[in-house]
Amino acid sequence: MSKPDELLVHVATLVESGQSNQMSLTVVTGGGVITGRLAPEAVWRKRVSDVLSDSAQLGEFSAAFNIPVTEDGPPTHLHFHVARILQGTVGIPETGGMYRVAIADVSAWTVGDFSYFDH
């Protein structure tokens, strides 16, 4: 999208202001589908930092995510946690991951997340 979807920006603003991580969303971006729950940026950064700091190989990158969040205008990114990239009938990773998506790159979206069950 050339201009970010105003409704999606409003949803992201509500997530940021309420510090809630319960809003489920599915987006299409760059031809891929990401589904999961949104988190406020500060919460997302903290979780990523914690995961990195626990890694022997990636611990030094933890500090990059500890930079304070600047609130200059409306959100420009969605911060997903417990999220999966949908590939065919599989969501990867199965346990969910942490993804940051530019709102301007979202071409379609819906409230809720998709889950697959092996019947």
Secondary structure, 3 states (H helix, E strand, C coil): CCCCCHHHHHHHHHHHHHCCCCCEEEEEECCEEEEEEECCHHHHHHHHHHHHHCCCCCHHHHHHHHCCCCCCCCCCEEEEEEEEEEECCEEEEEEEEEEEEEHHHEEEEEECCCCCCCC
